[in-house]
Amino acid sequence: MSLERAKEHLKKYGLEGKIMEFDTSSATVEDAAKALGCSPGEIAKTLSFLVEGKPILIVAAGDAKIDNSKYKAFFHQKAKMIPVDAVEKMIGHKVGGVCPFGVLEGVEVHLDWSLQKYDVIYPACGNSHSAVRLTIRELEEASCYQEWVDVCKEEDHGWN
């Protein structure tokens, strides 16, 4: 159901032809990179948080990690991930397939600057055996994002 909802969402943007489904798991950054034959950084992982009790998503490069001080400076509270058993109910996708496409109403999407060093990225597509190949511009359009944020730490941003 989640995969179908994500597919329907991407169809509105003419991106349904970019969806890939796998026989193997793509639930983790490492699994997805292996299935796609790309670097972990090119995987666009989607992280689920609660901000003032409301669910938000942050899409970041697969090799980036949340920087707690940057997160707190931006969102004015400590980073609090949604508990695994509540993600599907609050976001609309199960862990391993969380993506910014076809999410439940009211879920805000933020894109982290860590993605900017890639021309093409691969977010999940609603389940743990899928991905979609997108340019940054296509991700911006299809994710209906609120804004770009800088809440991750990396070895080298490449854009500072």
Secondary structure, DSSP 4 states (H G I P E B T S, - for coil): -HHHHHHHHHHTTT-GGGEEE-SS--SSHHHHHHHHTS-GGGEEEEEEEEETTEEEEEEEETT-EE-HHHHHHHHSS---BPPHHHHHHHHSS-TTS--SSSPPTT-EEEEEGGGGG-SEEEE--SSTTEEE-EEHHHHHHHHT--EEE--EE-S--S--
